[in-house]
Amino acid sequence: MTDRSDRSDRVVPEAERRRRRPTKHGTVLSEQVIVDTALRLVGEHGAQAFTVRRLGLALGADPSAIYRYFHSSDDLLLAVADELIGRGLRGWRPTGDWRADLREVGLRVHAHSVAHPQAAVLAAYRTTGRANEIRAIETMLGILREAGFPDPDAVGLYHAFIDQALGFAVLDSAALALPATAQHADHGVWDTAYRDLSPATHPHIAATADLLAADMRRSAYPLALDLLLDALAARLPS
């Protein structure tokens, strides 16, 4: 996403924005409309090809209008990252079972990231400081503290939990963001190069070649998440 300067002096508070006429595409601009459109464009064209100019064209508005809502293109990127977090938590309700609740949150964060792989690769490692991220942190710390973890443990375990979820999200999203031909070629390596290795020189790979070919096509995150939750349960005070 390209941006040549900070436009913080142009951002107008929501309550004071005067323009409520539809754009030439019939869209009334708002932060949410801009973020939703940006998320769609990043998915269609990739992060490197996304520009504020292209966003303006998609909205039917002058690109400068976007800076009435966001300080800079980076500010817009943070809003997109926060939107992904919000979508992951949308509709989720705690059950009171700390392990089940954390597992569901982790799977949701991961699933909504890989549903938008281009945006996830671009934004998953950012800290937004926005409403959805704040709500997610409050939620996860609450699950851990109410389960009985002391505060130092709750903070450290939250850190490990969210970094694992986002780390796998970036890894899996990067693979999904590859062109289809590259994805197919990568999967094919397990069916060719690894299946052809001799048991005499690579006995362990040869013995498990079929299993490798099947397993390496899916994300390891659910298993890694369960292993982490097992470790968390072992640390929970009696």
Salt bridges, closest charged atoms under 4 A:
GLU14 OE1 - ARG17 NH1 2.27
GLU14 OE2 - ARG20 NH2 2.93
GLU31 OE2 - ARG17 NH2 3.55
ASP36 OD1 - ARG87 NH2 3.17
GLU44 OE2 - ARG40 NH1 3.29
GLU44 OE1 - HIS45 NE2 3.74
ASP74 OD1 - ARG126 NH1 2.83
ASP75 OD1 - ARG130 NH2 2.42
GLU83 OE2 - ARG87 NE 2.89
GLU83 OE2 - ARG90 NH2 3.36
GLU104 OE2 - ARG108 NE 3.05
ASP151 OD1 - ARG145 NE 2.71
ASP153 OD1 - ARG235 NH2 3.55
ASP163 OD2 - HIS159 NE2 3.07
ASP172 OD2 - HIS110 NE2 2.70
ASP191 OD1 - ARG195 NE 3.32
ASP191 OD2 - ARG217 NH2 2.54
ASP210 OD1 - ARG195 NH1 2.16
ASP215 OD1 - ARG218 NH2 2.80
ASP226 OD1 - ARG103 NE 2.70
ASP230 OD1 - ARG99 NH2 2.59
